[in-house]
């Protein structure tokens, strides 16, 4: 799957979860949506770290 499409979809889901969190009324809803936001943020962070590591490897390989 295309990495750009993955990041775009995750960004859309994160925005939707943040909007739902904003509109939630009960503590239970707020906790549930905050967990979704945290999980999506963590997943995006892992993906971005992987992409950054990959770019650094490419950079160092070009120098050799």
C-alpha positions, 0 to 999 in steps of 0.5 A: 500500500502507498505510504502517502495514502496510509498517512492521509487515511490516518490523518483523516481518522485522527481528525475525525476522532478529535472532532468526536472527542470534542463533541463527547458529553460523558466521561466514558466517551471522552476516555474512549475517544482519547484512547483512539486519538492516542493509538492513532498518534502512536501509530503515526509516530511509528510510521514517521520514525520508520520513514525517517530511519529509511531516509537516513539509511538511503542518505548514508548509503549514497555517501559510500 
